[in-house]
Amino acid sequence: MATAGRKAAEAGGEDKAQRGIQSVEVGGRFLQALAAARSPLTLAELADAAQLAPAQAHAYLVSLTRLGLIKRDHLSGRYEPGPLSLQLGMLHLDHDPAYRAAVPRVDELAEATGFSVAISIAGPQGPTIVRYVPASAPLHVNLHVGTVMALAATATGRVYCAFRPAETWQALWRQQQPSGTKGDAAAFATVLEAIRTRGIERSIDTPSPAVSSLSVPVLDASGEMRLVLTVVGSTGTIDVGWRGPVARALLATAAAIGSTLGHE
């Protein structure tokens, strides 16, 4: 009897150990919802994803925001992954061959050109900067690790759309169109086809005045886009010609990184 009782107690203890902490699992559901979303989510959307009442969800979100796992936009009130989530994601990037190959070459590109250079990857909300090497001269634009680039308004975003499957970005592109408009999908498709033909895109004075940029994709041996490289500088200082020195250096850097991915 004692043996049977001890076994039952041990089984009960094992069951308790396997139950885990419910609040941690609820927090995980919030993070899963944000990771799967193509744009920041409202409190109601997150509450629905976690199967909680909005008041209960808000209490969890306050704690997750304090930890930095989630960030709340004070203007829209919507939530998105926070800086700590980004840092955890960056640990994963250290194992990505494309990112590892890109880091030293991007640093060399920034030094050689004298302009800022960004590496962006495909994030849940669009092209997201995961490394940013600033130029010595300050730019009147707020770019940093974690910045999500607009799809149509930036050279980075347009390159992203040109070399990614349409189903991965079309819904987000529609959401980013000006209020009251649906956007001209046919005209945007024409723009993307021209980018694929050139292999490079540029922005002049947009979306930030007096700031211009050039962007190219990094493709692996199968033609899949792995990264987007963007050189950013002050308009009038940076040469954004299709065949200019910055464009040639940027294209050469992307090709050098891509060449290392042929034997994965």
N, C-alpha and C positions, 0 to 999 in steps of 0.2 A: 504493500500500500504506500509506504513511504517513497519507494522508488517511483511508483506511478505518479504520486503527487509531485515529486521533484521534476519528473519529465514534463508534466503538465505545466508546471511553473516556468520551466525553461522554454517550453513552446510559447507560452504566453509572453515571456520576455522577448523572445525572438520576434513575435508578431509586432510588439510595441516598437522594437528597434527598426523594423521595416516600414513602419507607418510614416516616418519622417516628420518634418515640420510643415504643417499645412500653410503657414504664412509664407514660407520660402517658395513653395510650389505656386501659390497665388502670384507672388512677385515674378516668378518665371513665366507665367501666362501673360503678364503685361509685356515682358520683354519679347516673348515670342510674337505677340501681336504687332509690336513696333517693328520687329525684324522683317515680318512678312508684308507690312504696309508699304505702299509706294509714296506715302506722304504722311506728315504728322497727323496724329489722331486726337479726337476730342475726348473729354472725360467720359461721355456717354458711350462712345465706341470702345474705349478701353474697359469700362465697366461691363459691357456686354461680352467682350472677349474673355474676361475673367469670371463671368457668371456671378457678378456682385451687384448690389445696389449702388448707385452713384455715390452716395454718402460714404459707404464702406470703401469703395474704390479710391475715393479722394484721400482717405487716411493712408492707404498703402502708397499712393503716389507721392504724398508729402515726404514719407520716409525714403522712398526710392530716389526722389529728387535730391534730398539732403546727402545721400550717398554718392550722387553723381551718376547713377545708372540710368536715370531718366532726366530729361531737361524740358522745362515748360517755357514756351514762348509767351512773354508777358503781353504782347499785342494781340495775338490770335487766341491765346489760352490753350493752344494745342500742345500735345506732348510728342517728343521724339527721343531717340537714344541719347544719353548724356555722355560726358567726357570719360567717365570710368568705363562705360561700355565700349567707347572708341579705343581706349587703351588696351582693353582685353582683345579687341579685334586686331589691333596692331601686332599683338603677340603672334596671332595666327599668320599675319602677313610675313613674318620673319621666315616662315617655311615655304613661302611662295617663290619658285625659281625666277619668275618674271620680276617681282619686286626686288629680290636680292641682286639680280643682275642690273637693275635700273639704278639703284641708289648711288653707287660710285660714279656711274656715267653721267647721271643728272648733276651730281656735285661738280664734275669736271665741266659740264656744259654751262652751268651757272658762272663758274669762274672764267671760262673762256669768253663768254659773251658779255658778261657784266650785268646780265638781267636776271630777274627772278624766274625760277623754274618750279613747276608743280607736277607731281605725279598724282593722277586720279585713277580710281578703280570703280567698278560697277557696284554701287551700294544700293540698299533697299529703297532709297529715295532719289536715286539718280547718281550721276558721276560725283564722287566724293574725294576730296583731296586727302591723301594719306602721307604725303611728304611735301614740304614747301621749303625751298631754299631761297631766302630773300636776297635781293641785290643790296649793294652797299647804299645806294641812293633810295630814300623812302618813296613809296608809292601811295597815292591817295586812293587806296582800295583795301578793304579788309579781307585778306585771304589768309587762311591758316589751316592747319590739319583739322579735318572735320567739316570744312566748308563744302556745302552741296551746290554744285553749279547748275544754273538754269539751263534747260535743254535747248530752247530756241534762241535765247538772248546772248549766249556765250559761245565762243569758238570751241571750248571744251565740250559743252553740251551738244553741239551740232556734230562734232566728230563722234561722240558717244552714240548718238542716234544713227549716224551713217554706218557704223560698223557693228551695231548690236541688232539682234532680231527685233523687228517692229513690235511684236507682242510684249516685249519686256519694257517698253517705254511709252507706247501710244496713250495709255490711260493717263499717265502722269503728264504727258505733253498737253493733253486736252485740259487737264486741271490747271495748268499754268497759263492758259490763254487768258487775255484780258476779260474782265467781267462783262457778260452780255454778248460775247462773241464765241464762235466755235472754232475759229482758226481755219486757215486755208490749208488743208491736209495735202492737196495736190501740189500747191506751190512749195510747201516744205519738202515734199518728196523730191521735187526737182532740185532743190538746194542740196539735199543729201546725196543725190546721184552725182552732182558736180564735185562734191567733196570726195566721194569714192574714186572718181576719175583722177583728181589731182593728188589725192593722198595727204592733203594738208588743208587747213582752214585758218581764217584770221578774223579778228574783230578789231575795228578801228573806232576808238572813242565810245565804244559800247561794251557792256552796259554802264561802265563808269567813264565819265568825261575825262579826257586827257590821258587815258590808259588804253593801250592796244596790246594785242596778243597774237601768237601763232600756236596752233595745236596740231598734233599728229597722233595717230594710233600706234601702238606697239602690237604687232600681229605675230602669232606663233606659226609653226610650220604648216598647220592646217588652215591658216587664215583667220583664226579666231582672235578677236581683240582681247588683249590681256590688260593693257594699261592705256591711258591717254597722257601724253606729255604736253605741257603748255609753257611757253616762254612769255613772260609778261614784262612790259616796260612802259615808260612814259611816251606818249605819242610825240613824234618829232625826234625822239632819241632812238627808239627801236625801229629798225628797218623791217617792215612787214611785207616786203616784196616776195612774190612766190619763188623767185630764184635768187633772193638776196642772201647775204652771209649767214644771217640768223636762221633762215629757212633751211639752208643747206646743212648747217651744223645740227639743227633739230632733227632733220630727216636722217642724217648719218647716225645720230645717237639712237634713234628708234630702230634703225636697221641693225645696229650693233647689238642692241638688247635682244631683238627678235632672233638674230642668228644663234644666240645661245640656247634658244628654246626648241631647236629642231630635233633634239635627241632625248626629249623627256620620255 
